[in-house]
Amino acid sequence: MTGGDRWLDRDAGPVVRSYALTGGRTRPFGAGLDLIDLVVRIRPADPDLRGLGPEHRQLLGLCARPVAVADLAAETDLPLGVVRVLLGDLQERGLVAVAANADTASSEEDVLRSVLDGLRTL
């Protein structure tokens, strides 16, 4: 490898693997989070931020206004599964609130029906 072929950290990609960010967990604590669930930061009187990694803190910063789980994954360049686990950690500590979409099942069915109807018209 010549001097021009060396990789720098920013060129090599993520230094920490996803499983290291989540402690090996693949599912969040509590109920799972849907892609379109809205997450917003809660400001407790005495927030305990000890033990939170930079990714947790980044998510907290992005949740100042309600934002969808999918948008958080896109903003942070983290895999969706990792974002769900990290948000579960924040929710368990009482730092974020999640507003689940109650009509998820019916809206998915409506979308699929619309797609099917569109395909039939072709």
C-alpha positions in Angstrom: 0.0 0.0 0.0 1.5 3.3 -1.0 1.1 6.6 0.8 -1.9 7.6 -1.4 -3.7 4.3 -0.8 -4.0 4.7 3.0 -7.5 4.8 4.4 -8.3 7.5 6.9 -11.0 6.8 9.5 -13.6 9.0 7.7 -12.9 7.1 4.4 -13.0 3.7 6.0 -16.6 4.0 7.1 -18.1 3.3 10.5 -15.5 2.4 13.1 -18.0 0.9 15.5 -20.2 -1.9 14.4 -24.0 -1.7 14.9 -24.1 -4.5 17.5 -21.6 -2.5 19.6 -23.9 0.5 19.6 -26.8 -1.6 20.8 -25.0 -3.9 23.1 -25.8 -6.8 20.9 -29.6 -6.2 21.2 -31.7 -6.4 18.0 -35.0 -5.2 19.5 -35.9 -2.2 21.6 -37.2 -2.5 25.2 -40.9 -2.4 25.4 -43.2 -2.2 22.3 -41.6 -2.1 18.9 -41.4 1.1 16.9 -43.0 1.5 13.5 -41.4 3.5 10.7 -44.0 6.2 10.9 -44.2 6.5 14.7 -43.5 10.1 15.8 -40.8 10.6 18.5 -40.4 13.8 20.5 -38.0 14.7 23.3 -39.3 15.1 26.8 -37.6 17.4 29.2 -37.6 15.8 32.6 -36.8 18.0 35.6 -33.5 16.2 36.2 -32.5 14.2 33.1 -30.0 11.4 33.7 -27.8 11.4 30.7 -25.1 9.2 32.2 -24.3 6.2 30.2 -25.7 7.6 26.9 -23.5 7.4 23.9 -23.0 10.0 21.3 -25.7 8.3 19.1 -28.2 8.6 21.9 -27.4 12.2 22.4 -27.6 12.9 18.6 -31.1 11.3 18.5 -32.2 13.5 21.5 -31.0 16.5 19.6 -33.0 15.6 16.5 -36.2 14.9 18.6 -36.7 18.5 19.6 -39.8 18.5 17.4 -41.8 15.4 16.6 -40.0 13.4 13.9 -40.7 10.0 12.4 -38.5 7.0 13.2 -37.6 6.6 9.5 -36.5 10.2 9.3 -34.3 9.7 12.3 -32.6 6.8 10.7 -32.0 8.8 7.5 -30.6 11.8 9.5 -28.2 9.8 11.5 -27.0 7.4 8.8 -27.6 4.6 11.2 -29.4 1.4 10.3 -33.1 1.4 11.2 -32.8 -1.4 13.6 -30.1 0.4 15.6 -32.2 3.6 15.7 -35.1 1.6 17.1 -33.0 0.0 19.8 -31.5 3.4 20.8 -34.9 5.0 20.8 -36.1 2.2 23.1 -33.3 3.1 25.5 -34.3 6.7 25.5 -38.0 5.9 25.9 -37.2 3.6 28.8 -35.3 6.4 30.6 -38.3 8.8 30.0 -36.3 11.1 27.7 -38.6 10.6 24.6 -42.2 10.0 24.0 -43.5 7.9 21.0 -46.8 8.7 19.4 -47.8 5.5 17.6 -50.1 5.7 14.6 -53.3 3.9 15.6 -54.3 3.5 12.0 -51.2 1.8 10.7 -52.8 -1.5 9.8 -55.7 0.2 8.0 -53.5 2.7 6.2 -51.2 -0.1 5.0 -54.2 -1.9 3.7 -55.4 1.2 1.9 -52.0 1.8 0.3 -51.9 -1.8 -0.9 -55.4 -1.6 -2.3 -54.4 1.7 -4.1 -51.3 0.0 -5.6 -53.4 -3.0 -6.7 -56.0 -0.8 -8.3 -53.3 1.2 -10.1 -51.7 -2.0 -11.4 -55.1 -3.3 -12.6 -55.6 -0.1 -14.7 -52.3 -0.7 -16.5 
